[in-house]
Amino acid sequence: MPIDKSIARTPPPPYYSVVFTSRRKDGDQASYEAMANHMLELAAEQDGYLGVESVRDMSGVGITVSYWRDLDAIRRWHDVSEHRAAQELGRSKWYECFVVRICRVEREYDFCR
């Protein structure tokens, strides 16, 4: 497993990932960042959460990959009331568009110098 702290440490497969790809609207950066940080903290408290990796480029396109033990853990996270409220704010305030992909990780390998 990677030892770089910016890369999530996951257990041996299988497990699941949720890939959230989005394009941000301009503006309201402070409230977006506060909510994003809160969601990362809240997700980490959920049973079945394994880790997260997230990047955003200068044009506003971002990819966040969260890792979960199983599909039930993903469903429970999706239904957390604070997460649902953040999703609605995302639709109404922060995102031009987004795509969510749920994937089963069958295999992984790593390299770290």
A tleap script that builds the chain and sets N, CA, C and O, in Angstrom:
source leaprc.protein.ff14SB
mol = sequence {
  NMET PRO ILE ASP LYS SER ILE ALA ARG THR
  PRO PRO PRO PRO TYR TYR SER VAL VAL PHE
  THR SER ARG ARG LYS ASP GLY ASP GLN ALA
  SER TYR GLU ALA MET ALA ASN HIE MET LEU
  GLU LEU ALA ALA GLU GLN ASP GLY TYR LEU
  GLY VAL GLU SER VAL ARG ASP MET SER GLY
  VAL GLY ILE THR VAL SER TYR TRP ARG ASP
  LEU ASP ALA ILE ARG ARG TRP HIE ASP VAL
  SER GLU HIE ARG ALA ALA GLN GLU LEU GLY
  ARG SER LYS TRP TYR GLU CYS PHE VAL VAL
  ARG ILE CYS ARG VAL GLU ARG GLU TYR ASP
  PHE CYS CARG
}
set mol.1.N position { 0.837 -1.193 0.000 }
set mol.1.CA position { 0.000 0.000 0.000 }
set mol.1.C position { 0.876 1.249 0.000 }
set mol.1.O position { 1.955 1.254 0.593 }
set mol.2.N position { 0.417 2.300 -0.660 }
set mol.2.CA position { 1.211 3.526 -0.738 }
set mol.2.C position { 1.483 4.117 0.645 }
set mol.2.O position { 0.649 4.030 1.547 }
set mol.3.N position { 2.646 4.709 0.792 }
set mol.3.CA position { 2.959 5.365 2.057 }
set mol.3.C position { 2.857 6.884 1.943 }
set mol.3.O position { 3.010 7.582 2.945 }
set mol.4.N position { 2.606 7.403 0.766 }
set mol.4.CA position { 2.373 8.827 0.566 }
set mol.4.C position { 1.043 9.173 1.220 }
set mol.4.O position { 0.022 8.566 0.894 }
set mol.5.N position { 1.035 10.140 2.141 }
set mol.5.CA position { -0.186 10.447 2.908 }
set mol.5.C position { -1.298 11.066 2.066 }
set mol.5.O position { -2.442 11.111 2.517 }
set mol.6.N position { -1.000 11.542 0.862 }
set mol.6.CA position { -2.050 12.100 0.006 }
set mol.6.C position { -2.794 11.015 -0.772 }
set mol.6.O position { -3.784 11.291 -1.449 }
set mol.7.N position { -2.307 9.786 -0.666 }
set mol.7.CA position { -2.937 8.657 -1.342 }
set mol.7.C position { -3.605 7.785 -0.281 }
set mol.7.O position { -2.976 7.401 0.705 }
set mol.8.N position { -4.885 7.478 -0.493 }
set mol.8.CA position { -5.644 6.693 0.486 }
set mol.8.C position { -5.017 5.315 0.672 }
set mol.8.O position { -4.580 4.682 -0.290 }
set mol.9.N position { -4.982 4.871 1.899 }
set mol.9.CA position { -4.531 3.511 2.231 }
set mol.9.C position { -5.764 2.632 2.302 }
set mol.9.O position { -6.612 2.798 3.180 }
set mol.10.N position { -5.855 1.709 1.385 }
set mol.10.CA position { -7.034 0.852 1.301 }
set mol.10.C position { -6.658 -0.592 1.639 }
set mol.10.O position { -5.495 -0.978 1.526 }
set mol.11.N position { -7.639 -1.378 2.050 }
set mol.11.CA position { -7.374 -2.793 2.350 }
set mol.11.C position { -7.230 -3.578 1.042 }
set mol.11.O position { -7.460 -3.033 -0.038 }
set mol.12.N position { -6.861 -4.822 1.138 }
set mol.12.CA position { -6.834 -5.647 -0.078 }
set mol.12.C position { -8.229 -5.709 -0.714 }
set mol.12.O position { -9.227 -5.784 0.003 }
set mol.13.N position { -8.308 -5.677 -2.048 }
set mol.13.CA position { -9.599 -5.789 -2.719 }
set mol.13.C position { -10.254 -7.131 -2.416 }
set mol.13.O position { -9.579 -8.076 -2.010 }
set mol.14.N position { -11.562 -7.215 -2.613 }
set mol.14.CA position { -12.402 -6.195 -3.235 }
set mol.14.C position { -12.920 -5.174 -2.229 }
set mol.14.O position { -13.090 -5.461 -1.044 }
set mol.15.N position { -13.161 -3.992 -2.736 }
set mol.15.CA position { -13.849 -2.919 -2.035 }
set mol.15.C position { -14.429 -2.023 -3.118 }
set mol.15.O position { -14.301 -2.335 -4.301 }
set mol.16.N position { -15.058 -0.929 -2.748 }
set mol.16.CA position { -15.750 -0.090 -3.719 }
set mol.16.C position { -15.223 1.336 -3.695 }
set mol.16.O position { -14.715 1.815 -2.681 }
set mol.17.N position { -15.358 1.998 -4.834 }
set mol.17.CA position { -15.021 3.415 -4.909 }
set mol.17.C position { -16.205 4.180 -5.485 }
set mol.17.O position { -16.957 3.673 -6.318 }
set mol.18.N position { -16.345 5.402 -5.020 }
set mol.18.CA position { -17.300 6.339 -5.589 }
set mol.18.C position { -16.465 7.442 -6.222 }
set mol.18.O position { -15.732 8.152 -5.534 }
set mol.19.N position { -16.581 7.581 -7.529 }
set mol.19.CA position { -15.829 8.588 -8.273 }
set mol.19.C position { -16.789 9.736 -8.569 }
set mol.19.O position { -17.758 9.578 -9.312 }
set mol.20.N position { -16.503 10.892 -7.977 }
set mol.20.CA position { -17.338 12.086 -8.146 }
set mol.20.C position { -16.544 13.089 -8.975 }
set mol.20.O position { -15.570 13.671 -8.496 }
set mol.21.N position { -16.969 13.285 -10.226 }
set mol.21.CA position { -16.305 14.222 -11.127 }
set mol.21.C position { -17.241 15.409 -11.311 }
set mol.21.O position { -18.425 15.238 -11.602 }
set mol.22.N position { -16.700 16.616 -11.141 }
set mol.22.CA position { -17.568 17.796 -11.168 }
set mol.22.C position { -16.880 18.983 -11.826 }
set mol.22.O position { -15.655 19.045 -11.934 }
set mol.23.N position { -17.713 19.921 -12.259 }
set mol.23.CA position { -17.231 21.237 -12.699 }
set mol.23.C position { -17.908 22.264 -11.810 }
set mol.23.O position { -19.136 22.337 -11.753 }
set mol.24.N position { -17.101 23.055 -11.117 }
set mol.24.CA position { -17.602 24.086 -10.214 }
set mol.24.C position { -18.065 25.321 -10.972 }
set mol.24.O position { -17.545 25.647 -12.039 }
set mol.25.N position { -19.051 25.998 -10.401 }
set mol.25.CA position { -19.416 27.344 -10.839 }
set mol.25.C position { -18.392 28.304 -10.251 }
set mol.25.O position { -17.682 27.953 -9.308 }
set mol.26.N position { -18.310 29.494 -10.791 }
set mol.26.CA position { -17.438 30.524 -10.221 }
set mol.26.C position { -18.067 31.067 -8.944 }
set mol.26.O position { -19.289 31.073 -8.800 }
set mol.27.N position { -17.234 31.519 -8.026 }
set mol.27.CA position { -17.699 32.208 -6.824 }
set mol.27.C position { -18.016 31.293 -5.665 }
set mol.27.O position { -18.016 30.068 -5.786 }
set mol.28.N position { -18.290 31.931 -4.525 }
set mol.28.CA position { -18.691 31.258 -3.284 }
set mol.28.C position { -17.686 30.196 -2.831 }
set mol.28.O position { -18.062 29.144 -2.314 }
set mol.29.N position { -16.409 30.495 -3.035 }
set mol.29.CA position { -15.344 29.545 -2.728 }
set mol.29.C position { -15.283 29.196 -1.239 }
set mol.29.O position { -15.107 28.030 -0.887 }
set mol.30.N position { -15.425 30.187 -0.369 }
set mol.30.CA position { -15.267 29.943 1.072 }
set mol.30.C position { -16.320 28.984 1.611 }
set mol.30.O position { -15.988 28.051 2.343 }
set mol.31.N position { -17.596 29.202 1.257 }
set mol.31.CA position { -18.630 28.311 1.785 }
set mol.31.C position { -18.528 26.917 1.156 }
set mol.31.O position { -18.827 25.917 1.809 }
set mol.32.N position { -18.102 26.851 -0.116 }
set mol.32.CA position { -17.904 25.547 -0.747 }
set mol.32.C position { -16.800 24.774 -0.030 }
set mol.32.O position { -16.983 23.604 0.306 }
set mol.33.N position { -15.663 25.414 0.205 }
set mol.33.CA position { -14.540 24.730 0.860 }
set mol.33.C position { -14.897 24.294 2.274 }
set mol.33.O position { -14.504 23.213 2.714 }
set mol.34.N position { -15.641 25.134 2.985 }
set mol.34.CA position { -16.062 24.765 4.343 }
set mol.34.C position { -16.952 23.525 4.302 }
set mol.34.O position { -16.775 22.611 5.108 }
set mol.35.N position { -17.904 23.484 3.373 }
set mol.35.CA position { -18.785 22.324 3.271 }
set mol.35.C position { -18.016 21.089 2.812 }
set mol.35.O position { -18.233 19.994 3.333 }
set mol.36.N position { -17.125 21.255 1.848 }
set mol.36.CA position { -16.338 20.113 1.361 }
set mol.36.C position { -15.504 19.516 2.494 }
set mol.36.O position { -15.435 18.295 2.637 }
set mol.37.N position { -14.878 20.360 3.289 }
set mol.37.CA position { -14.084 19.873 4.423 }
set mol.37.C position { -14.966 19.174 5.451 }
set mol.37.O position { -14.582 18.146 6.008 }
set mol.38.N position { -16.138 19.730 5.699 }
set mol.38.CA position { -17.060 19.102 6.654 }
set mol.38.C position { -17.512 17.736 6.133 }
set mol.38.O position { -17.608 16.782 6.905 }
set mol.39.N position { -17.790 17.635 4.831 }
set mol.39.CA position { -18.218 16.354 4.264 }
set mol.39.C position { -17.101 15.310 4.362 }
set mol.39.O position { -17.373 14.138 4.624 }
set mol.40.N position { -15.843 15.729 4.152 }
set mol.40.CA position { -14.722 14.797 4.299 }
set mol.40.C position { -14.636 14.276 5.732 }
set mol.40.O position { -14.416 13.085 5.954 }
set mol.41.N position { -14.810 15.170 6.700 }
set mol.41.CA position { -14.774 14.761 8.114 }
set mol.41.C position { -15.950 13.845 8.444 }
set mol.41.O position { -15.776 12.839 9.131 }
set mol.42.N position { -17.137 14.182 7.965 }
set mol.42.CA position { -18.332 13.390 8.233 }
set mol.42.C position { -18.231 12.007 7.573 }
set mol.42.O position { -18.590 11.001 8.184 }
set mol.43.N position { -17.751 11.960 6.343 }
set mol.43.CA position { -17.591 10.673 5.658 }
set mol.43.C position { -16.645 9.769 6.437 }
set mol.43.O position { -16.892 8.570 6.565 }
set mol.44.N position { -15.570 10.339 6.956 }
set mol.44.CA position { -14.574 9.553 7.692 }
set mol.44.C position { -15.149 8.922 8.953 }
set mol.44.O position { -14.579 7.964 9.474 }
set mol.45.N position { -16.263 9.438 9.452 }
set mol.45.CA position { -16.911 8.889 10.649 }
set mol.45.C position { -17.857 7.731 10.328 }
set mol.45.O position { -18.342 7.062 11.241 }
set mol.46.N position { -18.122 7.488 9.049 }
set mol.46.CA position { -19.120 6.496 8.656 }
set mol.46.C position { -18.545 5.083 8.677 }
set mol.46.O position { -17.398 4.859 8.290 }
set mol.47.N position { -19.353 4.145 9.129 }
set mol.47.CA position { -18.973 2.746 9.101 }
set mol.47.C position { -18.774 2.310 7.651 }
set mol.47.O position { -19.650 2.529 6.815 }
set mol.48.N position { -17.648 1.704 7.349 }
set mol.48.CA position { -17.365 1.240 6.003 }
set mol.48.C position { -16.521 2.182 5.179 }
set mol.48.O position { -16.105 1.822 4.078 }
set mol.49.N position { -16.252 3.385 5.677 }
set mol.49.CA position { -15.395 4.343 4.984 }
set mol.49.C position { -13.950 3.864 5.036 }
set mol.49.O position { -13.472 3.426 6.083 }
set mol.50.N position { -13.255 3.948 3.899 }
set mol.50.CA position { -11.869 3.489 3.831 }
set mol.50.C position { -10.871 4.594 3.521 }
set mol.50.O position { -9.695 4.466 3.865 }
set mol.51.N position { -11.305 5.677 2.881 }
set mol.51.CA position { -10.377 6.760 2.552 }
set mol.51.C position { -10.900 7.600 1.405 }
set mol.51.O position { -11.965 7.337 0.846 }
set mol.52.N position { -10.111 8.632 1.066 }
set mol.52.CA position { -10.512 9.553 -0.002 }
set mol.52.C position { -9.272 10.159 -0.645 }
set mol.52.O position { -8.232 10.318 -0.007 }
set mol.53.N position { -9.412 10.493 -1.927 }
set mol.53.CA position { -8.408 11.250 -2.673 }
set mol.53.C position { -9.168 12.287 -3.488 }
set mol.53.O position { -10.225 11.988 -4.043 }
set mol.54.N position { -8.633 13.512 -3.565 }
set mol.54.CA position { -9.376 14.565 -4.242 }
set mol.54.C position { -8.425 15.575 -4.876 }
set mol.54.O position { -7.418 15.961 -4.282 }
set mol.55.N position { -8.769 15.998 -6.106 }
set mol.55.CA position { -8.003 17.027 -6.815 }
set mol.55.C position { -8.970 17.926 -7.575 }
set mol.55.O position { -10.070 17.510 -7.938 }
set mol.56.N position { -8.543 19.174 -7.812 }
set mol.56.CA position { -9.323 20.106 -8.634 }
set mol.56.C position { -8.329 20.940 -9.432 }
set mol.56.O position { -7.325 21.404 -8.891 }
set mol.57.N position { -8.612 21.130 -10.729 }
set mol.57.CA position { -7.705 21.932 -11.543 }
set mol.57.C position { -8.154 23.397 -11.582 }
set mol.57.O position { -9.190 23.754 -11.021 }
set mol.58.N position { -7.385 24.210 -12.229 }
set mol.58.CA position { -7.653 25.653 -12.272 }
set mol.58.C position { -8.923 25.996 -13.039 }
set mol.58.O position { -9.478 27.077 -12.841 }
set mol.59.N position { -9.393 25.118 -13.899 }
set mol.59.CA position { -10.616 25.406 -14.664 }
set mol.59.C position { -11.880 25.068 -13.881 }
set mol.59.O position { -12.989 25.358 -14.331 }
set mol.60.N position { -11.712 24.450 -12.696 }
set mol.60.CA position { -12.875 24.115 -11.876 }
set mol.60.C position { -13.306 22.667 -11.946 }
set mol.60.O position { -14.264 22.278 -11.279 }
set mol.61.N position { -12.610 21.848 -12.751 }
set mol.61.CA position { -12.933 20.427 -12.824 }
set mol.61.C position { -12.252 19.709 -11.663 }
set mol.61.O position { -11.052 19.864 -11.439 }
set mol.62.N position { -13.031 18.926 -10.935 }
set mol.62.CA position { -12.487 18.197 -9.797 }
set mol.62.C position { -12.886 16.740 -9.836 }
set mol.62.O position { -13.918 16.376 -10.400 }
set mol.63.N position { -12.056 15.909 -9.230 }
set mol.63.CA position { -12.352 14.487 -9.089 }
set mol.63.C position { -12.080 14.111 -7.643 }
set mol.63.O position { -10.982 14.319 -7.127 }
set mol.64.N position { -13.089 13.558 -7.005 }
set mol.64.CA position { -12.947 13.015 -5.656 }
set mol.64.C position { -13.308 11.548 -5.714 }
set mol.64.O position { -14.378 11.176 -6.195 }
set mol.65.N position { -12.403 10.718 -5.220 }
set mol.65.CA position { -12.641 9.279 -5.177 }
set mol.65.C position { -12.678 8.880 -3.704 }
set mol.65.O position { -11.688 9.015 -2.984 }
set mol.66.N position { -13.835 8.388 -3.270 }
set mol.66.CA position { -13.928 7.870 -1.907 }
set mol.66.C position { -14.011 6.354 -1.980 }
set mol.66.O position { -14.562 5.788 -2.924 }
set mol.67.N position { -13.454 5.711 -0.962 }
set mol.67.CA position { -13.364 4.253 -0.941 }
set mol.67.C position { -14.203 3.711 0.206 }
set mol.67.O position { -14.204 4.259 1.309 }
set mol.68.N position { -14.922 2.615 -0.075 }
set mol.68.CA position { -15.885 2.061 0.870 }
set mol.68.C position { -15.776 0.544 0.907 }
set mol.68.O position { -15.422 -0.088 -0.088 }
set mol.69.N position { -16.076 -0.019 2.037 }
set mol.69.CA position { -16.010 -1.469 2.243 }
set mol.69.C position { -16.985 -2.222 1.339 }
set mol.69.O position { -16.648 -3.266 0.782 }
set mol.70.N position { -18.218 -1.672 1.197 }
set mol.70.CA position { -19.250 -2.383 0.447 }
set mol.70.C position { -20.330 -1.417 -0.026 }
set mol.70.O position { -20.326 -0.237 0.324 }
set mol.71.N position { -21.249 -1.938 -0.826 }
set mol.71.CA position { -22.328 -1.098 -1.366 }
set mol.71.C position { -23.264 -0.582 -0.283 }
set mol.71.O position { -23.792 0.523 -0.408 }
set mol.72.N position { -23.481 -1.353 0.774 }
set mol.72.CA position { -24.339 -0.887 1.869 }
set mol.72.C position { -23.754 0.356 2.532 }
set mol.72.O position { -24.493 1.281 2.870 }
set mol.73.N position { -22.439 0.389 2.720 }
set mol.73.CA position { -21.802 1.566 3.312 }
set mol.73.C position { -21.996 2.789 2.418 }
set mol.73.O position { -22.235 3.889 2.917 }
set mol.74.N position { -21.897 2.605 1.104 }
set mol.74.CA position { -22.117 3.708 0.163 }
set mol.74.C position { -23.556 4.194 0.248 }
set mol.74.O position { -23.799 5.401 0.251 }
set mol.75.N position { -24.517 3.271 0.319 }
set mol.75.CA position { -25.935 3.665 0.430 }
set mol.75.C position { -26.192 4.439 1.715 }
set mol.75.O position { -26.886 5.455 1.710 }
set mol.76.N position { -25.629 3.952 2.813 }
set mol.76.CA position { -25.822 4.661 4.088 }
set mol.76.C position { -25.232 6.063 4.015 }
set mol.76.O position { -25.857 7.011 4.490 }
set mol.77.N position { -24.044 6.222 3.432 }
set mol.77.CA position { -23.438 7.547 3.296 }
set mol.77.C position { -24.310 8.443 2.426 }
set mol.77.O position { -24.511 9.613 2.752 }
set mol.78.N position { -24.820 7.917 1.343 }
set mol.78.CA position { -25.681 8.691 0.456 }
set mol.78.C position { -26.896 9.232 1.203 }
set mol.78.O position { -27.384 10.319 0.893 }
set mol.79.N position { -27.383 8.480 2.180 }
set mol.79.CA position { -28.606 8.846 2.896 }
set mol.79.C position { -28.387 9.651 4.178 }
set mol.79.O position { -29.362 10.020 4.833 }
set mol.80.N position { -27.137 9.936 4.554 }
set mol.80.CA position { -26.884 10.766 5.737 }
set mol.80.C position { -27.489 12.150 5.487 }
set mol.80.O position { -27.225 12.761 4.452 }
set mol.81.N position { -28.286 12.639 6.415 }
set mol.81.CA position { -29.046 13.877 6.189 }
set mol.81.C position { -28.157 15.077 5.872 }
set mol.81.O position { -28.490 15.866 4.987 }
set mol.82.N position { -27.049 15.230 6.566 }
set mol.82.CA position { -26.150 16.352 6.263 }
set mol.82.C position { -25.548 16.219 4.869 }
set mol.82.O position { -25.349 17.216 4.175 }
set mol.83.N position { -25.262 14.999 4.466 }
set mol.83.CA position { -24.739 14.763 3.124 }
set mol.83.C position { -25.805 15.087 2.080 }
set mol.83.O position { -25.499 15.676 1.043 }
set mol.84.N position { -27.052 14.707 2.350 }
set mol.84.CA position { -28.159 15.023 1.427 }
set mol.84.C position { -28.316 16.541 1.279 }
set mol.84.O position { -28.525 17.039 0.172 }
set mol.85.N position { -28.215 17.271 2.387 }
set mol.85.CA position { -28.324 18.734 2.338 }
set mol.85.C position { -27.178 19.328 1.509 }
set mol.85.O position { -27.391 20.259 0.732 }
set mol.86.N position { -25.971 18.792 1.673 }
set mol.86.CA position { -24.822 19.266 0.893 }
set mol.86.C position { -25.023 18.972 -0.598 }
set mol.86.O position { -24.645 19.776 -1.450 }
set mol.87.N position { -25.611 17.830 -0.901 }
set mol.87.CA position { -25.893 17.492 -2.301 }
set mol.87.C position { -26.838 18.515 -2.923 }
set mol.87.O position { -26.632 18.949 -4.056 }
set mol.88.N position { -27.862 18.894 -2.189 }
set mol.88.CA position { -28.819 19.894 -2.701 }
set mol.88.C position { -28.143 21.251 -2.904 }
set mol.88.O position { -28.393 21.919 -3.907 }
set mol.89.N position { -27.296 21.662 -1.969 }
set mol.89.CA position { -26.551 22.910 -2.142 }
set mol.89.C position { -25.637 22.823 -3.358 }
set mol.89.O position { -25.484 23.794 -4.099 }
set mol.90.N position { -25.039 21.669 -3.555 }
set mol.90.CA position { -24.188 21.479 -4.727 }
set mol.90.C position { -24.955 21.697 -6.015 }
set mol.90.O position { -24.475 22.373 -6.925 }
set mol.91.N position { -26.145 21.128 -6.094 }
set mol.91.CA position { -26.965 21.287 -7.296 }
set mol.91.C position { -27.406 22.739 -7.492 }
set mol.91.O position { -27.390 23.253 -8.611 }
set mol.92.N position { -27.795 23.386 -6.413 }
set mol.92.CA position { -28.370 24.734 -6.537 }
set mol.92.C position { -27.315 25.840 -6.580 }
set mol.92.O position { -27.552 26.897 -7.165 }
set mol.93.N position { -26.145 25.605 -5.963 }
set mol.93.CA position { -25.191 26.693 -5.763 }
set mol.93.C position { -23.812 26.501 -6.373 }
set mol.93.O position { -23.257 27.444 -6.937 }
set mol.94.N position { -23.247 25.310 -6.274 }
set mol.94.CA position { -21.812 25.159 -6.488 }
set mol.94.C position { -21.394 24.475 -7.784 }
set mol.94.O position { -20.283 24.713 -8.256 }
set mol.95.N position { -22.233 23.640 -8.374 }
set mol.95.CA position { -21.794 22.856 -9.525 }
set mol.95.C position { -22.508 23.250 -10.804 }
set mol.95.O position { -23.712 23.507 -10.813 }
set mol.96.N position { -21.733 23.294 -11.895 }
set mol.96.CA position { -22.296 23.393 -13.237 }
set mol.96.C position { -22.824 22.021 -13.636 }
set mol.96.O position { -23.903 21.904 -14.216 }
set mol.97.N position { -22.046 20.980 -13.317 }
set mol.97.CA position { -22.443 19.607 -13.633 }
set mol.97.C position { -21.591 18.644 -12.810 }
set mol.97.O position { -20.527 19.005 -12.306 }
set mol.98.N position { -22.078 17.425 -12.687 }
set mol.98.CA position { -21.284 16.384 -12.041 }
set mol.98.C position { -21.739 15.015 -12.501 }
set mol.98.O position { -22.842 14.846 -13.020 }
set mol.99.N position { -20.860 14.037 -12.299 }
set mol.99.CA position { -21.138 12.642 -12.596 }
set mol.99.C position { -20.656 11.828 -11.404 }
set mol.99.O position { -19.576 12.076 -10.870 }
set mol.100.N position { -21.464 10.854 -10.990 }
set mol.100.CA position { -21.081 9.935 -9.918 }
set mol.100.C position { -20.977 8.538 -10.524 }
set mol.100.O position { -21.891 8.066 -11.200 }
set mol.101.N position { -19.854 7.896 -10.267 }
set mol.101.CA position { -19.642 6.529 -10.752 }
set mol.101.C position { -19.296 5.657 -9.557 }
set mol.101.O position { -18.446 6.018 -8.744 }
set mol.102.N position { -19.953 4.513 -9.451 }
set mol.102.CA position { -19.681 3.581 -8.358 }
set mol.102.C position { -19.028 2.346 -8.963 }
set mol.102.O position { -19.564 1.727 -9.882 }
set mol.103.N position { -17.867 2.002 -8.431 }
set mol.103.CA position { -17.033 0.960 -9.027 }
set mol.103.C position { -16.601 -0.063 -7.977 }
set mol.103.O position { -16.382 0.274 -6.814 }
set mol.104.N position { -16.486 -1.290 -8.403 }
set mol.104.CA position { -15.912 -2.336 -7.553 }
set mol.104.C position { -14.426 -2.446 -7.904 }
set mol.104.O position { -14.071 -2.646 -9.066 }
set mol.105.N position { -13.581 -2.317 -6.916 }
set mol.105.CA position { -12.139 -2.462 -7.116 }
set mol.105.C position { -11.807 -3.940 -6.986 }
set mol.105.O position { -11.996 -4.538 -5.927 }
set mol.106.N position { -11.319 -4.513 -8.051 }
set mol.106.CA position { -11.004 -5.936 -8.101 }
set mol.106.C position { -9.525 -6.198 -7.836 }
set mol.106.O position { -9.154 -7.245 -7.306 }
set mol.107.N position { -8.694 -5.243 -8.207 }
set mol.107.CA position { -7.253 -5.443 -8.116 }
set mol.107.C position { -6.595 -4.100 -7.889 }
set mol.107.O position { -7.084 -3.077 -8.369 }
set mol.108.N position { -5.500 -4.094 -7.169 }
set mol.108.CA position { -4.696 -2.883 -7.029 }
set mol.108.C position { -3.240 -3.276 -6.901 }
set mol.108.O position { -2.916 -4.376 -6.453 }
set mol.109.N position { -2.381 -2.382 -7.292 }
set mol.109.CA position { -0.948 -2.523 -7.053 }
set mol.109.C position { -0.393 -1.130 -6.917 }
set mol.109.O position { -1.046 -0.165 -7.315 }
set mol.110.N position { 0.794 -1.000 -6.367 }
set mol.110.CA position { 1.322 0.337 -6.106 }
set mol.110.C position { 2.820 0.401 -6.306 }
set mol.110.O position { 3.502 -0.615 -6.440 }
set mol.111.N position { 3.301 1.607 -6.320 }
set mol.111.CA position { 4.720 1.922 -6.355 }
set mol.111.C position { 4.897 3.208 -5.586 }
set mol.111.O position { 4.123 4.148 -5.765 }
set mol.112.N position { 5.881 3.268 -4.751 }
set mol.112.CA position { 6.206 4.509 -4.048 }
set mol.112.C position { 7.710 4.497 -3.784 }
set mol.112.O position { 8.215 3.583 -3.132 }
set mol.113.N position { 8.404 5.469 -4.266 }
set mol.113.CA position { 9.849 5.563 -4.108 }
set mol.113.C position { 10.198 5.878 -2.686 }
set mol.113.O position { 11.376 5.997 -2.351 }
savepdb mol mol.pdb
quit
